Amino acid sequence: MTTTIQPGKLGLGTVTENWSGDARFYEYSSAADPIGSGLTTPVPAKEFGPQLYNTGSTRMVPLDLSSGLKTPYPATSPSLLANFVRINKGDSIETAPNATSELYYVISGAGQTRVNGKTIPWKTGDFLTLPAQSQSKHTALEDAALYYIVDSPLLNYLGARAAEARFEPTLFTAEQCRANLQEVANAPDAKDKNRISILLNNQKFDQTLTITHVLWAMYGIVPAGSNQAPHSHKSVALDFVAYAAPGTYTLIGDKVDPKTSQIIDPVRVEWETGKAFVTPPGLWHSHHNESGEAAFIIPIQDAGLQTYLRTLDIQFTFYESNP
């Protein structure tokens, strides 16, 4: 663009602005896969233990992988940020994120959330979702710990503000979750399923069947002595171990043996009650319980968004649940 300044007004001469200074061009085959070439960094398989939150002062602990993801803002995956929250009895923590969705799982304790003029009680095992524009104060009636997920990294990447509340605050009680999961686990065909789990859904999202329009949440059981076959999907899973005895673990890898349907050269992630871990996108993963007790897992993903975009691409393999 060239601008000519009129004589006698702002001065004499011509000012030239270079509008193409940021333009770049690449040959297709050399630039079509920036993930494979390493320009786009991979999502790491990271573990976060309960020692991060089970003692000490009231605080929020971001599970921040921004250095590996190369984001200038906290993030656990490219679109989600997970946090551990500890609130000691009588203390409060306030939240007002730039997010379309907030999800809280109550690891332990009890309390209440005051949000936009309403009070919502919660206790161990409850799930609570809050929409955009929520200004909240969370108060513990007894020492409490929460697993807290927001999609603020997605908004930060887009340079956007979450301006519209797409759903009302919604409580999924521990009693409801346990009863529905038990019904699924007691079904005659449970042992033949890839996962013995329930999906939490807000009725407003009847197309994606997810807990919010962006977030997806599952509550699952791995019975004692069982194996759950490998599956994969394009969304990152932010997994939380609600309960597990030693000898329960996840195997993660990028290839499956077509003859045995088992993962080749997997990484093993040991389960521990109160632990969180990241399962990267596109990798095969299977759950195994060699302990004498049932284990419970809560994966949270951006699969509401992925399902809406038709990009989730979930795939399953099958083998006997009880070898």
C-alpha positions as CSV (number, residue, x, y, z in Angstrom):
1,M,0.0,0.0,0.0
2,T,1.3,3.5,-0.9
3,T,-0.1,6.6,0.6
4,T,0.7,10.1,-0.8
5,I,0.7,12.9,1.6
6,Q,-0.8,16.1,0.2
7,P,1.6,19.1,0.1
8,G,0.8,21.8,2.7
9,K,-1.1,19.5,5.0
10,L,1.0,16.8,6.8
11,G,4.3,17.3,4.9
12,L,5.9,16.1,1.7
13,G,6.7,12.6,0.6
14,T,5.4,9.1,0.3
15,V,4.9,6.5,3.1
16,T,5.0,2.8,2.1
17,E,3.7,0.0,4.3
18,N,4.8,-3.5,3.7
19,W,1.6,-5.6,4.1
20,S,3.3,-8.8,2.9
21,G,6.1,-8.9,5.5
22,D,4.7,-11.9,7.4
23,A,3.8,-13.9,4.3
24,R,5.6,-17.2,3.8
25,F,5.4,-20.1,1.3
26,Y,6.4,-23.7,1.6
27,E,6.4,-26.7,-0.8
28,Y,3.5,-28.9,0.1
29,S,5.2,-32.2,0.9
30,S,7.7,-30.5,3.2
31,A,5.1,-28.6,5.2
32,A,1.9,-30.7,5.2
33,D,2.8,-32.6,8.4
34,P,4.2,-30.2,11.0
35,I,3.5,-32.7,13.7
36,G,5.5,-35.4,12.1
37,S,8.4,-33.0,11.4
38,G,8.4,-31.8,15.0
39,L,7.4,-28.1,14.3
40,T,4.1,-28.8,16.2
41,T,5.2,-30.3,19.5
42,P,3.6,-33.6,20.6
43,V,1.4,-33.9,23.7
44,P,3.5,-35.5,26.4
45,A,2.3,-38.5,28.4
46,K,2.6,-36.9,31.8
47,E,1.7,-38.1,35.4
48,F,0.6,-35.9,38.4
49,G,0.5,-37.5,41.8
50,P,-1.8,-36.8,44.7
51,Q,1.0,-35.4,46.8
52,L,0.5,-32.1,44.8
53,Y,-2.7,-31.4,46.7
54,N,-3.4,-33.8,49.6
55,T,-1.8,-31.6,52.3
56,G,-0.9,-28.0,52.9
57,S,-2.6,-24.7,52.4
58,T,-5.6,-23.7,50.3
59,R,-4.4,-23.4,46.7
60,M,-4.9,-24.2,43.0
61,V,-2.3,-26.3,41.3
62,P,-2.3,-26.0,37.5
63,L,-1.1,-29.1,35.7
64,D,0.8,-27.0,33.3
65,L,2.6,-28.4,30.3
66,S,2.9,-25.1,28.4
67,S,6.7,-25.4,28.1
68,G,6.4,-28.6,26.1
69,L,3.3,-27.5,24.2
70,K,5.0,-24.1,23.4
71,T,2.0,-22.0,24.5
72,P,2.4,-18.6,26.2
73,Y,-0.5,-19.5,28.6
74,P,-1.0,-22.5,31.0
75,A,-2.2,-25.6,29.3
76,T,-2.4,-29.3,30.0
77,S,-3.4,-30.1,26.4
78,P,-3.7,-27.8,23.4
79,S,-7.3,-27.0,24.4
80,L,-7.7,-27.8,28.1
81,L,-6.2,-26.9,31.4
82,A,-6.4,-29.3,34.4
83,N,-5.9,-28.2,37.9
84,F,-5.9,-29.8,41.4
85,V,-7.7,-27.6,43.9
86,R,-7.2,-27.9,47.7
87,I,-9.6,-25.9,49.9
88,N,-9.2,-26.3,53.7
89,K,-12.2,-26.2,55.9
90,G,-13.7,-22.6,56.1
91,D,-11.5,-21.4,53.2
92,S,-12.7,-20.3,49.8
93,I,-11.2,-20.0,46.3
94,E,-12.7,-17.8,43.6
95,T,-12.8,-18.6,39.9
96,A,-13.8,-16.6,36.8
97,P,-12.0,-18.1,33.8
98,N,-12.3,-17.1,30.2
99,A,-13.8,-20.5,29.3
100,T,-16.9,-21.9,27.7
101,S,-17.0,-24.8,30.2
102,E,-15.8,-25.6,33.7
103,L,-15.9,-29.1,35.1
104,Y,-15.3,-29.9,38.8
105,Y,-14.9,-33.4,40.2
106,V,-14.9,-33.6,44.0
107,I,-12.1,-35.9,45.0
108,S,-12.8,-35.5,48.7
109,G,-14.6,-33.4,51.3
110,A,-17.7,-31.2,51.0
111,G,-18.6,-27.6,50.4
112,Q,-20.6,-25.3,48.3
113,T,-20.2,-23.0,45.2
114,R,-21.8,-19.6,45.1
115,V,-22.1,-18.8,41.4
116,N,-24.0,-15.9,39.8
117,G,-26.3,-15.5,42.8
118,K,-27.0,-19.2,43.3
119,T,-25.6,-21.7,45.9
120,I,-24.8,-25.3,44.8
121,P,-23.7,-27.8,47.5
122,W,-21.2,-30.6,46.6
123,K,-19.5,-33.6,48.2
124,T,-17.1,-36.4,47.5
125,G,-17.8,-38.0,44.1
126,D,-20.0,-35.3,42.7
127,F,-19.4,-33.6,39.3
128,L,-20.3,-30.0,38.7
129,T,-20.3,-28.1,35.4
130,L,-20.4,-24.3,35.1
131,P,-20.9,-22.3,31.8
132,A,-19.2,-19.3,30.4
133,Q,-19.4,-16.0,32.3
134,S,-19.4,-17.8,35.7
135,Q,-18.0,-15.9,38.6
136,S,-17.8,-18.4,41.4
137,K,-16.7,-18.7,45.1
138,H,-16.0,-22.2,46.3
139,T,-16.1,-22.7,50.0
140,A,-15.1,-25.9,51.9
141,L,-17.3,-27.1,54.8
142,E,-14.7,-29.7,55.5
143,D,-11.2,-30.1,54.0
144,A,-11.8,-30.6,50.3
145,A,-9.9,-31.5,47.1
146,L,-11.2,-31.1,43.5
147,Y,-10.1,-32.0,40.0
148,Y,-10.9,-28.9,37.9
149,I,-10.9,-28.7,34.1
150,V,-11.4,-25.6,31.9
151,D,-11.1,-25.0,28.1
152,S,-9.4,-21.6,28.5
153,P,-6.4,-22.7,26.4
154,L,-8.8,-23.1,23.4
155,L,-10.1,-19.6,23.9
156,N,-6.6,-18.2,24.4
157,Y,-5.4,-19.9,21.1
158,L,-8.4,-18.4,19.2
159,G,-7.9,-15.0,20.8
160,A,-11.6,-15.1,21.8
161,R,-13.8,-14.4,24.8
162,A,-16.5,-16.8,26.0
163,A,-19.5,-14.5,26.0
164,E,-22.5,-16.8,26.0
165,A,-23.6,-19.3,28.6
166,R,-24.7,-22.3,26.6
167,F,-26.0,-24.3,29.6
168,E,-27.1,-23.9,33.2
169,P,-24.9,-25.0,36.2
170,T,-25.4,-28.7,36.5
171,L,-24.7,-31.1,39.3
172,F,-24.2,-34.8,38.7
173,T,-24.3,-36.4,42.2
174,A,-22.1,-39.2,43.3
175,E,-25.2,-41.3,44.0
176,Q,-26.5,-40.9,40.5
177,C,-23.1,-41.7,39.0
178,R,-22.6,-44.9,41.1
179,A,-26.1,-46.2,40.5
180,N,-25.9,-45.7,36.7
181,L,-22.4,-47.2,36.5
182,Q,-23.5,-50.2,38.6
183,E,-26.4,-50.8,36.3
184,V,-24.1,-50.9,33.3
185,A,-21.6,-53.2,35.2
186,N,-24.3,-55.6,36.1
187,A,-25.6,-56.0,32.6
188,P,-25.2,-59.6,31.2
189,D,-23.1,-58.3,28.3
190,A,-20.8,-56.1,30.4
191,K,-17.8,-58.5,30.1
192,D,-18.0,-58.2,26.3
193,K,-17.8,-54.4,26.2
194,N,-14.6,-52.5,25.4
195,R,-15.3,-50.2,28.4
196,I,-17.6,-50.6,31.3
197,S,-18.5,-47.0,31.7
198,I,-21.1,-44.3,31.6
199,L,-20.9,-40.9,29.8
200,L,-22.2,-37.8,31.6
201,N,-24.5,-35.8,29.4
202,N,-26.3,-32.5,29.6
203,Q,-29.6,-32.8,27.8
204,K,-28.9,-29.5,26.0
205,F,-26.2,-31.4,24.0
206,D,-28.3,-34.1,22.4
207,Q,-26.2,-34.2,19.2
208,T,-22.8,-34.8,20.9
209,L,-24.1,-36.6,24.0
210,T,-21.4,-34.9,26.1
211,I,-21.3,-33.1,29.4
212,T,-20.9,-29.7,27.8
213,H,-20.6,-28.6,24.2
214,V,-16.8,-28.8,24.5
215,L,-16.1,-31.2,27.3
216,W,-16.6,-35.0,27.5
217,A,-16.5,-36.9,30.7
218,M,-16.7,-40.6,31.4
219,Y,-17.0,-42.5,34.7
220,G,-15.7,-46.1,34.3
221,I,-14.9,-49.2,36.3
222,V,-12.2,-51.8,35.6
223,P,-13.2,-54.9,37.5
224,A,-10.7,-56.8,39.5
225,G,-8.7,-59.3,37.3
226,S,-10.0,-57.7,34.1
227,N,-8.4,-56.2,31.0
228,Q,-10.0,-53.6,28.9
229,A,-9.1,-53.7,25.2
230,P,-7.1,-51.0,23.4
231,H,-8.8,-48.1,21.7
232,S,-7.7,-44.7,20.4
233,H,-9.2,-41.3,19.5
234,K,-8.0,-38.0,18.3
235,S,-8.8,-36.1,21.5
236,V,-6.4,-35.8,24.4
237,A,-7.6,-37.6,27.6
238,L,-6.9,-36.0,30.9
239,D,-7.4,-39.1,33.1
240,F,-8.1,-39.0,36.8
241,V,-7.9,-42.2,39.0
242,A,-10.8,-42.1,41.4
243,Y,-9.7,-45.3,43.1
244,A,-7.2,-48.0,42.4
245,A,-5.3,-50.7,44.3
246,P,-1.7,-51.5,43.4
247,G,-1.5,-53.7,40.2
248,T,-3.8,-51.5,38.1
249,Y,-2.3,-49.7,35.1
250,T,-2.7,-48.3,31.6
251,L,-0.6,-49.3,28.6
252,I,0.0,-46.7,25.9
253,G,1.5,-47.1,22.5
254,D,1.2,-46.1,18.8
255,K,0.8,-49.6,17.3
256,V,-1.4,-52.6,17.9
257,D,-0.5,-56.2,16.9
258,P,-3.2,-57.2,14.4
259,K,-3.0,-60.8,15.5
260,T,-3.3,-60.3,19.3
261,S,-4.9,-56.9,19.4
262,Q,-2.4,-55.9,22.0
263,I,-0.2,-52.8,22.1
264,I,3.3,-53.2,20.8
265,D,6.1,-51.9,23.0
266,P,3.8,-49.9,25.3
267,V,4.6,-47.4,28.0
268,R,3.1,-48.5,31.4
269,V,1.3,-45.9,33.6
270,E,0.7,-47.2,37.1
271,W,-2.6,-46.1,38.7
272,E,-2.8,-44.6,42.1
273,T,-5.8,-43.2,43.9
274,G,-6.0,-39.5,43.3
275,K,-3.5,-39.4,40.4
276,A,-4.0,-37.7,37.1
277,F,-2.2,-38.6,33.8
278,V,-2.3,-37.4,30.2
279,T,-3.1,-39.9,27.4
280,P,-1.9,-38.2,24.1
281,P,-4.1,-38.1,21.0
282,G,-4.1,-40.9,18.5
283,L,-2.3,-43.4,20.7
284,W,-3.7,-46.8,21.6
285,H,-4.3,-47.4,25.3
286,S,-5.7,-50.3,27.4
287,H,-6.5,-50.6,31.1
288,H,-5.5,-53.6,33.2
289,N,-6.5,-54.6,36.8
290,E,-4.3,-57.3,38.3
291,S,-5.3,-56.3,41.8
292,G,-8.1,-57.8,43.9
293,E,-10.3,-54.7,43.9
294,A,-12.3,-52.8,41.3
295,A,-10.7,-49.6,40.0
296,F,-12.4,-46.4,38.9
297,I,-11.3,-44.0,36.2
298,I,-12.5,-40.6,35.0
299,P,-11.2,-39.4,31.6
300,I,-12.0,-35.9,30.6
301,Q,-11.5,-34.7,27.0
302,D,-12.4,-32.0,24.5
303,A,-14.4,-34.7,22.7
304,G,-17.6,-32.6,22.7
305,L,-15.8,-30.2,20.3
306,Q,-14.2,-33.1,18.4
307,T,-17.5,-34.9,18.0
308,Y,-19.2,-31.7,16.7
309,L,-16.3,-31.2,14.2
310,R,-16.7,-34.9,13.2
311,T,-13.0,-35.5,13.9
312,L,-12.9,-37.7,17.0
313,D,-12.2,-40.9,15.0
314,I,-12.6,-43.4,17.9
315,Q,-11.4,-46.9,17.1
316,F,-11.6,-50.1,19.1
317,T,-9.9,-53.5,19.3
318,F,-11.3,-56.5,21.2
319,Y,-9.9,-59.4,23.2
320,E,-11.2,-61.4,26.1
321,S,-11.9,-59.2,29.2
322,N,-11.0,-61.9,31.7
323,P,-8.0,-64.0,30.4
